[in-house]
Amino acid sequence: MKKRVLFVCVHNSARSQMAEAFLKTYAGDTFEVESAGLEAGVLNPVVVEAMREVGIDISGNTTKEVFQFLKQGITFHYVIAVCDEASAERCPIFPGVSKRMHWSFADPSSFTGSHDIKLAKTREVRDLIKTKVMEFIEKETKVTAHGTQV
């Protein structure tokens, strides 16, 4: 059975989308992955561009609200907030969640300056998210010789 993971941020327009895409790309056979925002926003085009640079196309993704999953009674093994601390505290408590985590990343929608500056800062966030997702995969998929997860 695949473990269900939900990445949450404020608008589901950048950080949670990147985290979802990386986990699906590198461990989609192990995890069932969704992302959502405290409220649905608009997919950030700079994030789409940054992800395309690493061979992942998220241009067709839609933004979702976290409460949609809650209302449907969908449960998750992991709920991971990828926004700032104050926003993470607004995440609803999902019944049956075995692990709730918080990974704080800068919000690409808050970046200012030229397109090139925004893209450079977004690349930094993208790479930090990828590193954290890869660490998550390694940690959460380690299996002992007896077949139990450590």
C-alpha positions as CSV (number, residue, x, y, z in Angstrom):
1,M,0.0,0.0,0.0
2,K,1.3,3.4,-0.9
3,K,1.7,6.0,1.9
4,R,-0.4,9.1,1.2
5,V,1.4,12.4,1.4
6,L,-0.1,15.9,1.3
7,F,2.0,19.0,0.9
8,V,0.4,22.2,2.0
9,C,1.2,25.9,1.6
10,V,-0.7,29.1,1.4
11,H,-2.0,29.2,-2.2
12,N,-0.8,25.9,-3.7
13,S,0.8,28.0,-6.4
14,A,4.5,27.3,-5.8
15,R,6.2,25.4,-2.9
16,S,3.7,22.6,-2.4
17,Q,3.4,22.2,-6.2
18,M,7.2,21.7,-6.5
19,A,7.3,19.3,-3.5
20,E,4.5,17.2,-5.0
21,A,6.2,17.1,-8.4
22,F,9.5,16.0,-6.9
23,L,8.0,13.3,-4.7
24,K,5.9,12.0,-7.6
25,T,8.9,12.0,-10.0
26,Y,11.3,10.3,-7.6
27,A,9.1,8.0,-5.5
28,G,5.7,7.9,-7.1
29,D,5.8,4.1,-6.9
30,T,6.1,4.4,-3.1
31,F,3.9,7.4,-2.3
32,E,0.5,8.7,-3.4
33,V,1.1,12.5,-3.4
34,E,-1.2,15.5,-3.4
35,S,-0.7,19.2,-2.7
36,A,-3.1,21.9,-1.6
37,G,-3.3,25.5,-0.3
38,L,-5.0,27.0,2.7
39,E,-6.9,28.7,-0.2
40,A,-6.5,28.0,-3.9
41,G,-4.4,30.5,-5.8
42,V,-3.0,30.7,-9.3
43,L,-0.1,28.5,-10.4
44,N,3.1,30.7,-10.4
45,P,4.5,30.9,-14.0
46,V,8.1,31.4,-12.7
47,V,7.8,28.2,-10.8
48,V,6.5,26.4,-13.9
49,E,9.6,27.7,-15.7
50,A,12.0,26.7,-12.9
51,M,10.5,23.2,-12.8
52,R,10.7,22.8,-16.6
53,E,14.4,23.5,-16.3
54,V,14.8,20.3,-14.4
55,G,12.7,18.3,-16.7
56,I,9.4,18.4,-14.8
57,D,6.3,19.9,-16.4
58,I,3.7,21.2,-13.9
59,S,2.1,23.6,-16.3
60,G,-1.1,21.5,-16.4
61,N,-1.5,21.4,-12.6
62,T,-4.4,23.0,-10.9
63,T,-4.4,24.6,-7.5
64,K,-6.5,23.0,-4.8
65,E,-7.8,23.9,-1.3
66,V,-6.7,21.7,1.6
67,F,-10.3,21.8,2.9
68,Q,-11.5,19.9,-0.2
69,F,-9.5,16.8,1.0
70,L,-10.7,17.3,4.6
71,K,-14.4,17.5,3.5
72,Q,-14.0,14.4,1.4
73,G,-12.6,12.5,4.5
74,I,-9.4,11.7,2.7
75,T,-6.7,10.6,5.2
76,F,-2.9,11.0,4.8
77,H,0.1,9.3,6.4
78,Y,2.0,12.6,6.2
79,V,0.9,16.2,6.0
80,I,3.8,18.4,5.3
81,A,3.5,22.2,5.5
82,V,6.1,23.9,3.2
83,C,5.2,27.5,4.2
84,D,6.2,29.8,7.0
85,E,5.5,28.9,10.6
86,A,2.4,31.2,11.0
87,S,0.8,29.9,7.9
88,A,1.6,26.3,8.8
89,E,-0.3,26.7,12.1
90,R,-3.4,27.4,10.0
91,C,-3.3,24.0,8.5
92,P,-6.3,21.8,9.6
93,I,-5.8,18.7,11.6
94,F,-6.5,15.7,9.5
95,P,-7.9,12.6,11.2
96,G,-5.6,9.6,11.0
97,V,-2.5,11.5,10.2
98,S,0.5,9.6,11.5
99,K,3.0,12.4,10.9
100,R,2.7,16.1,10.6
101,M,5.8,18.0,9.5
102,H,6.9,21.5,8.7
103,W,9.5,22.5,6.2
104,S,9.9,26.3,5.9
105,F,10.8,27.7,2.4
106,A,10.7,31.2,1.1
107,D,7.6,32.0,-1.0
108,P,8.4,32.6,-4.7
109,S,5.3,34.8,-5.0
110,S,6.9,37.3,-2.6
111,F,10.1,37.7,-4.7
112,T,10.6,41.1,-6.3
113,G,12.8,42.4,-9.0
114,S,13.2,41.5,-12.7
115,H,12.1,38.2,-14.1
116,D,15.7,36.9,-14.0
117,I,16.0,37.8,-10.3
118,K,12.7,36.1,-9.5
119,L,13.7,33.0,-11.5
120,A,17.1,32.8,-9.8
121,K,15.5,33.0,-6.3
122,T,12.9,30.5,-7.3
123,R,15.6,28.1,-8.5
124,E,17.2,28.3,-5.0
125,V,13.9,27.4,-3.4
126,R,13.3,24.6,-6.0
127,D,16.7,23.1,-5.2
128,L,16.1,23.3,-1.4
129,I,12.8,21.6,-1.8
130,K,14.3,18.9,-4.0
131,T,17.0,18.2,-1.4
132,K,14.4,18.0,1.4
133,V,12.1,15.7,-0.7
134,M,15.1,13.4,-1.4
135,E,16.0,13.3,2.3
136,F,12.3,12.5,3.1
137,I,12.4,9.6,0.5
138,E,15.6,8.2,1.9
139,K,14.4,8.4,5.5
140,E,10.8,7.2,5.0
141,T,11.7,4.3,2.7
142,K,14.5,2.7,4.7
143,V,13.7,-0.9,5.3
144,T,15.5,-3.2,7.7
145,A,16.5,-6.7,6.8
146,H,13.4,-7.9,8.5
147,G,11.2,-5.9,6.2
148,T,10.0,-3.3,8.8
149,Q,10.4,0.4,8.3
150,V,12.9,2.2,10.5
